[in-house]
Amino acid sequence: MTRKKTQMLTSACLAVGIVAIDQAIKVAVKTGMYLHQDIQVTKWFHILFTENDGMAFGMEVFSKWFLTSFRIAAVTFLAWYIFRNIKKGIGWGYLVCLTMITAGAAGNIFDCLFYGMIFNNPPAPFVAELVPWGTGYGQLMLGRVVDMFYFPLVEWDWPTGMPLIGGGHFIFFSPVFNFADASISCGVIALILFFNQKVFR
């Protein structure tokens, strides 16, 4: 098998693996926990079931239709970019980073595209169930992204005498995220650290 074919197969298998793990975790959480249920694994690690309409780590910017369309366009472009660079000759590290970012974005697209169509949305303490296509809580492309990983590593109360933030409670790290978000973040960080100048060939 040639290097190009090996890289294409590796990239495809890695992407499918990331999406499969991401979706397996999300479905397990969504059908096994009620919304906002918090399972404390350790003092600094929780499984906290949340959903959001926005981007990574629960941020909410722009409309849902725009975000879903943007994700689809971004994944399409990244897949084309990966294929193009494999044909030109691409370093393995750069390929893995790009694949992690692309697969992570694709994982969240599944939630946006389909979850509103196939899951109901019962109130706590009931958990969601799979329902016939089109009878879920939302429309196509308007599903909510499932998040669950929460790492409140350090937290404290600011002194009351401090301006603006005095008396407030601070938690680091407060965002709740999922496996797809982690894949995207790790891929982006590795790109910045190791591939910000050129593609390693």
Buried (B, 14 or more C-beta within 10 A) or exposed (E): EEEBEEBBEBBBEBBEEBBEBBBEBBBEBBEEBBBEBEBEEEEEBBBBBBBBBBBBBBEEEEEBEEBBEEBBEBBEEBBEEBBEBBEEEBBEBBBBBBBBBBBBBBBBBBBBBBBBBBBEBEEEEEBBEEBEEEEBBBEBBBBBBBBBBBBBEEEEEEEEEEEEEEEEEEEEBEBBBBBBBBBBBBBBEBBEEEBEEEBEE
